[in-house]
């Protein structure tokens, strides 16, 4: 789902206002939920992405 210019400005402002990773994570999660909506394939992609990211950092 493409974002409108107003939506994009809103999300850019929220991300910029988040100064730490702990603050940024919920903002990005909220954005992912908006973009995925009810699209099961998009949710599956998010799960795969988060799983790969977690596994890649488990050994660090």
PDB file of N, CA, C and O in Angstrom:
ATOM      1  N   UNK A   1       0.840  -1.175   0.000  1.00  0.00           N
ATOM      2  CA  UNK A   1       0.000   0.000   0.000  1.00  0.00           C
ATOM      3  C   UNK A   1       0.888   1.241   0.000  1.00  0.00           C
ATOM      4  O   UNK A   1       1.625   1.474   0.958  1.00  0.00           O
ATOM      5  N   UNK A   2       0.825   2.029  -1.051  1.00  0.00           N
ATOM      6  CA  UNK A   2       1.615   3.250  -1.067  1.00  0.00           C
ATOM      7  C   UNK A   2       1.048   4.285  -0.084  1.00  0.00           C
ATOM      8  O   UNK A   2      -0.163   4.378   0.116  1.00  0.00           O
ATOM      9  N   UNK A   3       1.930   5.036   0.502  1.00  0.00           N
ATOM     10  CA  UNK A   3       1.519   6.072   1.443  1.00  0.00           C
ATOM     11  C   UNK A   3       1.291   7.382   0.702  1.00  0.00           C
ATOM     12  O   UNK A   3       1.982   7.688  -0.270  1.00  0.00           O
ATOM     13  N   UNK A   4       0.322   8.145   1.169  1.00  0.00           N
ATOM     14  CA  UNK A   4       0.097   9.471   0.607  1.00  0.00           C
ATOM     15  C   UNK A   4       1.211  10.401   1.100  1.00  0.00           C
ATOM     16  O   UNK A   4       1.900  10.065   2.063  1.00  0.00           O
ATOM     17  N   UNK A   5       1.400  11.548   0.469  1.00  0.00           N
ATOM     18  CA  UNK A   5       2.414  12.480   0.961  1.00  0.00           C
ATOM     19  C   UNK A   5       2.185  12.881   2.428  1.00  0.00           C
ATOM     20  O   UNK A   5       3.149  13.038   3.176  1.00  0.00           O
ATOM     21  N   UNK A   6       0.945  13.045   2.837  1.00  0.00           N
ATOM     22  CA  UNK A   6       0.654  13.384   4.226  1.00  0.00           C
ATOM     23  C   UNK A   6       1.019  12.257   5.180  1.00  0.00           C
ATOM     24  O   UNK A   6       1.574  12.498   6.252  1.00  0.00           O
ATOM     25  N   UNK A   7       0.707  11.029   4.789  1.00  0.00           N
ATOM     26  CA  UNK A   7       1.066   9.874   5.614  1.00  0.00           C
ATOM     27  C   UNK A   7       2.583   9.734   5.707  1.00  0.00           C
ATOM     28  O   UNK A   7       3.128   9.466   6.778  1.00  0.00           O
ATOM     29  N   UNK A   8       3.246   9.916   4.590  1.00  0.00           N
ATOM     30  CA  UNK A   8       4.703   9.815   4.571  1.00  0.00           C
ATOM     31  C   UNK A   8       5.323  10.868   5.494  1.00  0.00           C
ATOM     32  O   UNK A   8       6.263  10.568   6.230  1.00  0.00           O
ATOM     33  N   UNK A   9       4.813  12.075   5.460  1.00  0.00           N
ATOM     34  CA  UNK A   9       5.314  13.138   6.338  1.00  0.00           C
ATOM     35  C   UNK A   9       5.084  12.776   7.800  1.00  0.00           C
ATOM     36  O   UNK A   9       5.952  13.005   8.643  1.00  0.00           O
ATOM     37  N   UNK A  10       3.920  12.210   8.103  1.00  0.00           N
ATOM     38  CA  UNK A  10       3.597  11.797   9.476  1.00  0.00           C
ATOM     39  C   UNK A  10       4.600  10.756   9.970  1.00  0.00           C
ATOM     40  O   UNK A  10       5.153  10.889  11.062  1.00  0.00           O
ATOM     41  N   UNK A  11       4.830   9.723   9.164  1.00  0.00           N
ATOM     42  CA  UNK A  11       5.729   8.651   9.593  1.00  0.00           C
ATOM     43  C   UNK A  11       7.183   9.108   9.651  1.00  0.00           C
ATOM     44  O   UNK A  11       7.930   8.693  10.537  1.00  0.00           O
ATOM     45  N   UNK A  12       7.586   9.960   8.712  1.00  0.00           N
ATOM     46  CA  UNK A  12       8.944  10.509   8.773  1.00  0.00           C
ATOM     47  C   UNK A  12       9.142  11.310  10.057  1.00  0.00           C
ATOM     48  O   UNK A  12      10.189  11.213  10.697  1.00  0.00           O
ATOM     49  N   UNK A  13       8.145  12.094  10.429  1.00  0.00           N
ATOM     50  CA  UNK A  13       8.241  12.890  11.657  1.00  0.00           C
ATOM     51  C   UNK A  13       8.322  11.986  12.884  1.00  0.00           C
ATOM     52  O   UNK A  13       9.094  12.254  13.805  1.00  0.00           O
ATOM     53  N   UNK A  14       7.530  10.920  12.900  1.00  0.00           N
ATOM     54  CA  UNK A  14       7.570   9.999  14.041  1.00  0.00           C
ATOM     55  C   UNK A  14       8.922   9.321  14.164  1.00  0.00           C
ATOM     56  O   UNK A  14       9.447   9.187  15.269  1.00  0.00           O
ATOM     57  N   UNK A  15       9.495   8.891  13.047  1.00  0.00           N
ATOM     58  CA  UNK A  15      10.799   8.230  13.082  1.00  0.00           C
ATOM     59  C   UNK A  15      11.872   9.220  13.527  1.00  0.00           C
ATOM     60  O   UNK A  15      12.726   8.882  14.347  1.00  0.00           O
ATOM     61  N   UNK A  16      11.835  10.426  12.999  1.00  0.00           N
ATOM     62  CA  UNK A  16      12.832  11.433  13.368  1.00  0.00           C
ATOM     63  C   UNK A  16      12.734  11.823  14.841  1.00  0.00           C
ATOM     64  O   UNK A  16      13.745  12.155  15.461  1.00  0.00           O
ATOM     65  N   UNK A  17      11.540  11.786  15.401  1.00  0.00           N
ATOM     66  CA  UNK A  17      11.349  12.139  16.813  1.00  0.00           C
ATOM     67  C   UNK A  17      11.857  11.047  17.749  1.00  0.00           C
ATOM     68  O   UNK A  17      12.104  11.302  18.927  1.00  0.00           O
ATOM     69  N   UNK A  18      12.010   9.843  17.230  1.00  0.00           N
ATOM     70  CA  UNK A  18      12.488   8.724  18.048  1.00  0.00           C
ATOM     71  C   UNK A  18      14.010   8.774  18.084  1.00  0.00           C
ATOM     72  O   UNK A  18      14.669   8.572  17.063  1.00  0.00           O
ATOM     73  N   UNK A  19      14.560   9.042  19.251  1.00  0.00           N
ATOM     74  CA  UNK A  19      16.002   9.226  19.351  1.00  0.00           C
ATOM     75  C   UNK A  19      16.800   7.969  19.616  1.00  0.00           C
ATOM     76  O   UNK A  19      18.006   7.938  19.368  1.00  0.00           O
ATOM     77  N   UNK A  20      16.149   6.931  20.116  1.00  0.00           N
ATOM     78  CA  UNK A  20      16.856   5.695  20.442  1.00  0.00           C
ATOM     79  C   UNK A  20      16.219   4.531  19.711  1.00  0.00           C
ATOM     80  O   UNK A  20      15.104   4.640  19.201  1.00  0.00           O
ATOM     81  N   UNK A  21      16.930   3.418  19.664  1.00  0.00           N
ATOM     82  CA  UNK A  21      16.350   2.224  19.039  1.00  0.00           C
ATOM     83  C   UNK A  21      15.107   1.764  19.777  1.00  0.00           C
ATOM     84  O   UNK A  21      14.149   1.303  19.157  1.00  0.00           O
ATOM     85  N   UNK A  22      15.116   1.886  21.099  1.00  0.00           N
ATOM     86  CA  UNK A  22      13.944   1.479  21.890  1.00  0.00           C
ATOM     87  C   UNK A  22      12.724   2.328  21.540  1.00  0.00           C
ATOM     88  O   UNK A  22      11.600   1.825  21.552  1.00  0.00           O
ATOM     89  N   UNK A  23      12.929   3.597  21.232  1.00  0.00           N
ATOM     90  CA  UNK A  23      11.816   4.466  20.825  1.00  0.00           C
ATOM     91  C   UNK A  23      11.436   4.231  19.371  1.00  0.00           C
ATOM     92  O   UNK A  23      10.266   4.335  19.002  1.00  0.00           O
ATOM     93  N   UNK A  24      12.425   3.916  18.554  1.00  0.00           N
ATOM     94  CA  UNK A  24      12.202   3.731  17.122  1.00  0.00           C
ATOM     95  C   UNK A  24      11.462   2.432  16.813  1.00  0.00           C
ATOM     96  O   UNK A  24      10.660   2.390  15.881  1.00  0.00           O
ATOM     97  N   UNK A  25      11.717   1.383  17.574  1.00  0.00           N
ATOM     98  CA  UNK A  25      11.126   0.070  17.285  1.00  0.00           C
ATOM     99  C   UNK A  25       9.602   0.104  17.251  1.00  0.00           C
ATOM    100  O   UNK A  25       9.021  -0.398  16.289  1.00  0.00           O
ATOM    101  N   UNK A  26       8.909   0.680  18.269  1.00  0.00           N
ATOM    102  CA  UNK A  26       7.447   0.694  18.187  1.00  0.00           C
ATOM    103  C   UNK A  26       6.915   1.541  17.033  1.00  0.00           C
ATOM    104  O   UNK A  26       5.856   1.242  16.480  1.00  0.00           O
ATOM    105  N   UNK A  27       7.642   2.592  16.668  1.00  0.00           N
ATOM    106  CA  UNK A  27       7.217   3.417  15.536  1.00  0.00           C
ATOM    107  C   UNK A  27       7.275   2.595  14.254  1.00  0.00           C
ATOM    108  O   UNK A  27       6.340   2.606  13.454  1.00  0.00           O
ATOM    109  N   UNK A  28       8.383   1.880  14.068  1.00  0.00           N
ATOM    110  CA  UNK A  28       8.523   1.066  12.861  1.00  0.00           C
ATOM    111  C   UNK A  28       7.534  -0.092  12.844  1.00  0.00           C
ATOM    112  O   UNK A  28       7.029  -0.462  11.784  1.00  0.00           O
ATOM    113  N   UNK A  29       7.254  -0.667  14.012  1.00  0.00           N
ATOM    114  CA  UNK A  29       6.264  -1.736  14.087  1.00  0.00           C
ATOM    115  C   UNK A  29       4.878  -1.200  13.712  1.00  0.00           C
ATOM    116  O   UNK A  29       4.141  -1.847  12.969  1.00  0.00           O
ATOM    117  N   UNK A  30       4.528  -0.019  14.226  1.00  0.00           N
ATOM    118  CA  UNK A  30       3.239   0.595  13.879  1.00  0.00           C
ATOM    119  C   UNK A  30       3.147   0.845  12.372  1.00  0.00           C
ATOM    120  O   UNK A  30       2.111   0.597  11.754  1.00  0.00           O
ATOM    121  N   UNK A  31       4.234   1.333  11.793  1.00  0.00           N
ATOM    122  CA  UNK A  31       4.256   1.571  10.347  1.00  0.00           C
ATOM    123  C   UNK A  31       4.082   0.259   9.587  1.00  0.00           C
ATOM    124  O   UNK A  31       3.335   0.204   8.610  1.00  0.00           O
ATOM    125  N   UNK A  32       4.760  -0.788  10.024  1.00  0.00           N
ATOM    126  CA  UNK A  32       4.635  -2.091   9.357  1.00  0.00           C
ATOM    127  C   UNK A  32       3.197  -2.590   9.399  1.00  0.00           C
ATOM    128  O   UNK A  32       2.706  -3.150   8.419  1.00  0.00           O
ATOM    129  N   UNK A  33       2.523  -2.391  10.521  1.00  0.00           N
ATOM    130  CA  UNK A  33       1.119  -2.817  10.630  1.00  0.00           C
ATOM    131  C   UNK A  33       0.239  -2.030   9.674  1.00  0.00           C
ATOM    132  O   UNK A  33      -0.679  -2.588   9.073  1.00  0.00           O
ATOM    133  N   UNK A  34       0.512  -0.733   9.526  1.00  0.00           N
ATOM    134  CA  UNK A  34      -0.274   0.091   8.599  1.00  0.00           C
ATOM    135  C   UNK A  34      -0.065  -0.382   7.172  1.00  0.00           C
ATOM    136  O   UNK A  34      -1.021  -0.534   6.411  1.00  0.00           O
ATOM    137  N   UNK A  35       1.185  -0.613   6.813  1.00  0.00           N
ATOM    138  CA  UNK A  35       1.500  -1.013   5.446  1.00  0.00           C
ATOM    139  C   UNK A  35       0.957  -2.410   5.145  1.00  0.00           C
ATOM    140  O   UNK A  35       0.414  -2.637   4.063  1.00  0.00           O
ATOM    141  N   UNK A  36       1.092  -3.340   6.077  1.00  0.00           N
ATOM    142  CA  UNK A  36       0.644  -4.720   5.847  1.00  0.00           C
ATOM    143  C   UNK A  36      -0.881  -4.826   5.821  1.00  0.00           C
ATOM    144  O   UNK A  36      -1.448  -5.615   5.065  1.00  0.00           O
ATOM    145  N   UNK A  37      -1.534  -4.020   6.660  1.00  0.00           N
ATOM    146  CA  UNK A  37      -2.997  -4.083   6.692  1.00  0.00           C
ATOM    147  C   UNK A  37      -3.480  -5.499   6.953  1.00  0.00           C
ATOM    148  O   UNK A  37      -3.099  -6.110   7.952  1.00  0.00           O
ATOM    149  N   UNK A  38      -4.313  -6.024   6.068  1.00  0.00           N
ATOM    150  CA  UNK A  38      -4.841  -7.381   6.214  1.00  0.00           C
ATOM    151  C   UNK A  38      -4.227  -8.329   5.180  1.00  0.00           C
ATOM    152  O   UNK A  38      -4.743  -9.419   4.931  1.00  0.00           O
ATOM    153  N   UNK A  39      -3.125  -7.894   4.589  1.00  0.00           N
ATOM    154  CA  UNK A  39      -2.460  -8.676   3.546  1.00  0.00           C
ATOM    155  C   UNK A  39      -1.609  -9.776   4.186  1.00  0.00           C
ATOM    156  O   UNK A  39      -0.549  -9.499   4.747  1.00  0.00           O
ATOM    157  N   UNK A  40      -2.076 -11.009   4.100  1.00  0.00           N
ATOM    158  CA  UNK A  40      -1.377 -12.137   4.727  1.00  0.00           C
ATOM    159  C   UNK A  40       0.036 -12.318   4.169  1.00  0.00           C
ATOM    160  O   UNK A  40       0.951 -12.678   4.909  1.00  0.00           O
ATOM    161  N   UNK A  41       0.218 -12.075   2.886  1.00  0.00           N
ATOM    162  CA  UNK A  41       1.548 -12.230   2.293  1.00  0.00           C
ATOM    163  C   UNK A  41       2.505 -11.186   2.874  1.00  0.00           C
ATOM    164  O   UNK A  41       3.671 -11.490   3.127  1.00  0.00           O
ATOM    165  N   UNK A  42       2.026  -9.971   3.085  1.00  0.00           N
ATOM    166  CA  UNK A  42       2.874  -8.931   3.680  1.00  0.00           C
ATOM    167  C   UNK A  42       3.235  -9.299   5.112  1.00  0.00           C
ATOM    168  O   UNK A  42       4.372  -9.094   5.536  1.00  0.00           O
ATOM    169  N   UNK A  43       2.273  -9.842   5.864  1.00  0.00           N
ATOM    170  CA  UNK A  43       2.567 -10.276   7.241  1.00  0.00           C
ATOM    171  C   UNK A  43       3.582 -11.412   7.239  1.00  0.00           C
ATOM    172  O   UNK A  43       4.473 -11.449   8.088  1.00  0.00           O
ATOM    173  N   UNK A  44       3.455 -12.328   6.303  1.00  0.00           N
ATOM    174  CA  UNK A  44       4.413 -13.436   6.212  1.00  0.00           C
ATOM    175  C   UNK A  44       5.813 -12.895   5.907  1.00  0.00           C
ATOM    176  O   UNK A  44       6.797 -13.371   6.475  1.00  0.00           O
ATOM    177  N   UNK A  45       5.905 -11.911   5.021  1.00  0.00           N
ATOM    178  CA  UNK A  45       7.203 -11.295   4.730  1.00  0.00           C
ATOM    179  C   UNK A  45       7.793 -10.654   5.977  1.00  0.00           C
ATOM    180  O   UNK A  45       8.995 -10.764   6.221  1.00  0.00           O
ATOM    181  N   UNK A  46       6.958  -9.983   6.771  1.00  0.00           N
ATOM    182  CA  UNK A  46       7.440  -9.361   8.008  1.00  0.00           C
ATOM    183  C   UNK A  46       7.966 -10.411   8.981  1.00  0.00           C
ATOM    184  O   UNK A  46       9.008 -10.216   9.606  1.00  0.00           O
ATOM    185  N   UNK A  47       7.253 -11.511   9.106  1.00  0.00           N
ATOM    186  CA  UNK A  47       7.682 -12.580  10.009  1.00  0.00           C
ATOM    187  C   UNK A  47       9.026 -13.139   9.556  1.00  0.00           C
ATOM    188  O   UNK A  47       9.925 -13.337  10.372  1.00  0.00           O
ATOM    189  N   UNK A  48       9.164 -13.394   8.252  1.00  0.00           N
ATOM    190  CA  UNK A  48      10.438 -13.911   7.726  1.00  0.00           C
ATOM    191  C   UNK A  48      11.565 -12.908   7.955  1.00  0.00           C
ATOM    192  O   UNK A  48      12.661 -13.290   8.366  1.00  0.00           O
ATOM    193  N   UNK A  49      11.307 -11.647   7.697  1.00  0.00           N
ATOM    194  CA  UNK A  49      12.324 -10.613   7.883  1.00  0.00           C
ATOM    195  C   UNK A  49      12.777 -10.544   9.339  1.00  0.00           C
ATOM    196  O   UNK A  49      13.975 -10.526   9.619  1.00  0.00           O
ATOM    197  N   UNK A  50      11.826 -10.505  10.254  1.00  0.00           N
ATOM    198  CA  UNK A  50      12.167 -10.424  11.674  1.00  0.00           C
ATOM    199  C   UNK A  50      12.871 -11.687  12.160  1.00  0.00           C
ATOM    200  O   UNK A  50      13.781 -11.607  12.986  1.00  0.00           O
ATOM    201  N   UNK A  51      12.466 -12.845  11.662  1.00  0.00           N
ATOM    202  CA  UNK A  51      13.107 -14.102  12.039  1.00  0.00           C
ATOM    203  C   UNK A  51      14.555 -14.118  11.576  1.00  0.00           C
ATOM    204  O   UNK A  51      15.449 -14.461  12.349  1.00  0.00           O
ATOM    205  N   UNK A  52      14.796 -13.748  10.316  1.00  0.00           N
ATOM    206  CA  UNK A  52      16.156 -13.721   9.792  1.00  0.00           C
ATOM    207  C   UNK A  52      17.018 -12.728  10.555  1.00  0.00           C
ATOM    208  O   UNK A  52      18.166 -13.020  10.889  1.00  0.00           O
ATOM    209  N   UNK A  53      16.464 -11.559  10.830  1.00  0.00           N
ATOM    210  CA  UNK A  53      17.204 -10.527  11.546  1.00  0.00           C
ATOM    211  C   UNK A  53      17.593 -11.011  12.946  1.00  0.00           C
ATOM    212  O   UNK A  53      18.724 -10.819  13.391  1.00  0.00           O
ATOM    213  N   UNK A  54      16.635 -11.642  13.627  1.00  0.00           N
ATOM    214  CA  UNK A  54      16.892 -12.151  14.981  1.00  0.00           C
ATOM    215  C   UNK A  54      17.937 -13.248  14.956  1.00  0.00           C
ATOM    216  O   UNK A  54      18.853 -13.246  15.778  1.00  0.00           O
ATOM    217  N   UNK A  55      17.818 -14.179  14.034  1.00  0.00           N
ATOM    218  CA  UNK A  55      18.772 -15.271  13.944  1.00  0.00           C
ATOM    219  C   UNK A  55      20.174 -14.766  13.598  1.00  0.00           C
ATOM    220  O   UNK A  55      21.164 -15.295  14.103  1.00  0.00           O
ATOM    221  N   UNK A  56      20.264 -13.762  12.753  1.00  0.00           N
ATOM    222  CA  UNK A  56      21.567 -13.219  12.369  1.00  0.00           C
ATOM    223  C   UNK A  56      22.272 -12.567  13.553  1.00  0.00           C
ATOM    224  O   UNK A  56      23.501 -12.535  13.605  1.00  0.00           O
ATOM    225  N   UNK A  57      21.504 -12.053  14.494  1.00  0.00           N
ATOM    226  CA  UNK A  57      22.091 -11.376  15.650  1.00  0.00           C
ATOM    227  C   UNK A  57      22.205 -12.257  16.881  1.00  0.00           C
ATOM    228  O   UNK A  57      22.782 -11.843  17.886  1.00  0.00           O
ATOM    229  N   UNK A  58      21.666 -13.458  16.817  1.00  0.00           N
ATOM    230  CA  UNK A  58      21.706 -14.370  17.962  1.00  0.00           C
ATOM    231  C   UNK A  58      23.141 -14.792  18.275  1.00  0.00           C
ATOM    232  O   UNK A  58      23.476 -15.043  19.433  1.00  0.00           O
ATOM    233  N   UNK A  59      23.965 -14.868  17.273  1.00  0.00           N
ATOM    234  CA  UNK A  59      25.343 -15.277  17.467  1.00  0.00           C
ATOM    235  C   UNK A  59      26.279 -14.136  17.838  1.00  0.00           C
ATOM    236  O   UNK A  59      27.449 -14.365  18.145  1.00  0.00           O
ATOM    237  N   UNK A  60      25.773 -12.917  17.812  1.00  0.00           N
ATOM    238  CA  UNK A  60      26.622 -11.746  18.078  1.00  0.00           C
ATOM    239  C   UNK A  60      26.896 -11.558  19.539  1.00  0.00           C
ATOM    240  O   UNK A  60      27.594 -10.619  19.920  1.00  0.00           O
TER     241      UNK A  60
END
